[in-house]
Amino acid sequence: MIEQDQSNINYSFQDDSIDFKELLNLISDGKKLIILITAVFALCSVLFALSLTNYYKSQTVLTTTDGSNEMASLSRYNSIASLAGIAMPSGGGTDKGALIVNTIMSRVFLKNLLSSEGVLPSLMAAKSYDSESKKLEFDPNIYDTADKKWLQGPPSYLAAYNVYMGQLTLNYVPLNGLIYLSMVHISPIFAQEFLALIIHEADAMMRQKDLQESSDALEYLASEISKTSLIDMKSSINQLIQSQLETQMMAKISTDYALKVIEPAFIPEIKFKPSRSLITLLGVTLGFVIGILWILIRHYIGLNNIKQSL
């Protein structure tokens, strides 16, 4: 009885084991079908790859300006302010680079960018790019180029923000203060121009912020100096006023106030994506694998049907 059970187990194991020679023969016999399936997948992958829109990537490298000088100056005037009995904001924990990066990534900053002509349609209604005329073409179902009107109403800046963050990449390295900024778009010209606009508006926003803060500080210091009759106190306040006037002067005369461009944004000549060769290779590989699986499944289903009929 035990020998019979053992023989049944051995028979079952041999029956379920994989014969690699048989597999190779099956693949060899069905090679025409495998080649046909692979060719179909290859053709479909090529057509799919060709239907995809080209995207271009423009990049720029920035750094913040006068970071160390500003911190040293602020530290010097903090001691003067303490002598005068005036509380000055401490910049010890302020990272100008991080502040600029978070400003660029904010919704209010994008809302400011959208006030520039052509930015919102280029982000939300772009359909294709004509490389010969170097013009961006818009979806006629969304945006009327001739009349410059939105057919279903302009999208909100909150909707545009998702597209903005999907196309913009921003990396900040605190160790060296470098900011790496890149923009991906179907128009290489818009990608470059949009980066230039971001840099200009971020610098202008930081400039306006410092101008407003220094103006408020000057107004406050002017009121404080009129309240004291002590000569030493007035001297200290005058030095504080001088520091704020220096800030206003630099904000008004500096071309690159908060940001210095190390590598300007460029108009890319080579597409960033899609990788059509990779898509085609994946399609060929998938077709080859499916072709082999189809041959094997068809064979073993046929054997199973024969066994059941017996």
SVG drawing of the C-alpha trace seen along z (x, -y; Angstrom):
<svg xmlns="http://www.w3.org/2000/svg" viewBox="-18 -117 48 119">
<polyline fill="none" stroke="black" stroke-width="0.4" points="0.0,0.0 2.8,-2.4 4.7,-1.5 1.6,-2.3 1.1,-5.7 4.8,-6.5 4.5,-5.6 1.4,-7.8 3.3,-10.7 6.3,-10.2 3.9,-10.0 2.1,-13.2 5.5,-15.0 6.7,-13.9 3.4,-14.9 3.5,-18.4 7.2,-19.0 8.3,-21.5 10.1,-20.0 12.3,-22.9 13.1,-21.1 9.4,-20.9 9.0,-24.6 11.8,-25.4 10.1,-23.3 6.8,-25.0 8.4,-28.4 10.2,-27.3 7.1,-25.9 5.1,-29.1 7.8,-31.6 5.8,-33.0 2.9,-33.8 5.4,-35.3 7.0,-37.4 3.5,-38.6 2.4,-39.6 5.7,-41.3 5.5,-43.2 1.9,-44.4 3.0,-45.7 6.1,-47.3 3.9,-49.1 1.4,-50.2 4.2,-51.5 5.8,-53.4 2.4,-55.0 1.8,-55.8 5.3,-57.4 4.9,-59.5 1.5,-60.8 3.0,-62.2 3.9,-65.9 7.5,-67.0 8.3,-68.7 11.4,-71.0 13.2,-71.8 14.9,-75.1 17.1,-75.5 18.8,-78.3 21.1,-78.5 20.8,-81.3 22.2,-82.5 21.2,-85.0 23.1,-88.3 24.8,-90.1 23.8,-87.4 26.8,-87.6 27.2,-91.3 23.5,-91.8 23.8,-89.5 26.9,-91.3 25.3,-94.7 22.2,-93.6 24.2,-92.2 26.1,-95.5 23.0,-97.7 21.2,-95.3 23.7,-96.3 23.2,-100.0 19.4,-99.5 19.7,-97.8 21.7,-100.8 19.0,-103.1 16.3,-101.0 14.7,-100.0 13.8,-96.5 15.1,-95.5 14.1,-92.2 16.7,-89.5 17.8,-87.9 19.9,-85.2 17.4,-82.5 16.5,-84.0 17.5,-82.1 17.1,-84.4 17.4,-81.5 14.7,-79.5 12.5,-82.6 12.9,-83.2 12.3,-79.5 9.1,-79.4 8.0,-82.7 8.4,-81.2 6.4,-78.2 3.6,-80.1 0.1,-80.6 0.2,-84.4 3.4,-84.6 1.8,-82.6 -1.2,-84.9 1.2,-87.8 2.8,-86.0 -0.6,-85.5 -1.0,-89.2 1.6,-89.2 0.1,-88.9 0.0,-85.4 1.1,-83.5 -2.3,-81.9 -3.1,-80.8 0.3,-79.3 0.0,-77.3 -3.7,-76.2 -4.6,-76.2 -1.4,-75.2 -2.0,-72.5 1.1,-72.3 4.2,-74.1 5.2,-75.0 8.9,-74.6 9.0,-76.4 7.2,-79.5 8.3,-79.1 4.8,-79.9 2.7,-78.3 -0.7,-77.1 -3.7,-77.0 -6.7,-74.7 -9.5,-76.4 -12.1,-74.7 -10.6,-76.5 -9.1,-79.7 -9.8,-82.0 -6.5,-83.3 -7.9,-86.0 -10.1,-87.7 -7.9,-86.6 -10.9,-85.3 -11.6,-82.1 -14.6,-80.3 -15.6,-78.8 -14.3,-81.5 -10.7,-81.9 -9.4,-79.2 -8.6,-80.3 -5.1,-80.8 -5.7,-77.9 -6.3,-75.6 -3.3,-77.0 -1.2,-76.4 -1.4,-72.6 -0.1,-73.0 2.6,-75.4 3.9,-73.1 3.8,-70.2 6.0,-72.0 8.3,-73.8 11.2,-72.1 13.0,-74.0 16.0,-72.7 17.8,-74.8 21.2,-73.8 21.6,-75.7 25.3,-74.7 26.3,-76.9 23.2,-79.0 22.6,-77.8 19.0,-77.6 18.4,-75.3 15.3,-76.2 13.9,-74.4 10.7,-74.7 9.2,-72.0 6.8,-73.1 5.9,-72.2 7.3,-75.5 11.0,-75.9 10.7,-79.7 8.0,-80.0 10.0,-77.8 12.9,-80.2 10.8,-83.3 8.8,-82.0 11.9,-81.3 13.2,-84.8 9.8,-86.2 10.0,-84.2 13.5,-85.5 12.5,-89.1 9.3,-89.0 10.9,-87.2 13.6,-89.8 11.1,-92.6 8.9,-91.1 11.9,-90.9 13.0,-94.4 9.5,-95.8 9.3,-93.9 12.6,-95.4 11.6,-98.9 8.4,-98.7 10.0,-97.4 12.8,-100.1 10.2,-102.8 8.2,-101.6 11.4,-101.5 12.4,-105.1 9.0,-106.3 9.2,-104.7 12.8,-105.9 11.8,-109.5 9.1,-109.4 11.4,-108.0 14.2,-110.5 11.8,-113.4 10.9,-111.9 14.4,-111.9 16.7,-114.7 19.7,-112.6 22.5,-113.1 23.8,-109.5 20.4,-108.2 19.9,-110.5 23.3,-109.4 22.3,-105.7 19.0,-106.3 20.7,-108.3 22.9,-105.3 19.9,-103.1 18.3,-105.6 21.5,-105.5 21.3,-101.7 17.7,-101.9 18.6,-104.6 21.4,-102.3 18.9,-99.5 16.6,-101.8 19.5,-102.9 20.6,-99.4 17.0,-98.3 16.6,-101.2 19.9,-101.1 20.8,-97.4 20.0,-95.5 20.1,-92.1 18.9,-93.0 18.0,-89.6 18.9,-87.1 22.1,-86.8 21.9,-84.7 24.9,-82.4 23.6,-80.5 20.8,-82.3 17.8,-80.4 18.3,-79.1 16.1,-78.1 16.5,-74.3 17.1,-72.8 16.6,-69.1 13.4,-67.7 13.4,-66.6 10.6,-64.0 9.1,-61.7 11.8,-59.0 10.3,-57.4 13.1,-54.8 12.4,-53.6 8.6,-53.4 9.3,-51.4 11.7,-49.1 9.1,-48.5 6.4,-47.8 8.6,-45.2 9.5,-43.5 5.9,-43.4 4.8,-42.0 7.5,-39.3 6.6,-38.2 2.8,-38.2 3.5,-36.1 5.4,-33.5 2.8,-33.4 0.0,-33.0 1.8,-30.0 2.3,-28.3 -1.2,-29.0 -2.8,-27.8 -0.7,-24.6 -1.4,-23.7 -5.1,-24.6 -5.3,-22.2 -3.5,-19.4 -5.8,-20.0 -8.9,-19.6 -7.5,-16.4 -6.9,-14.9 -10.4,-15.9 -12.0,-14.3 -10.1,-11.0"/>
</svg>
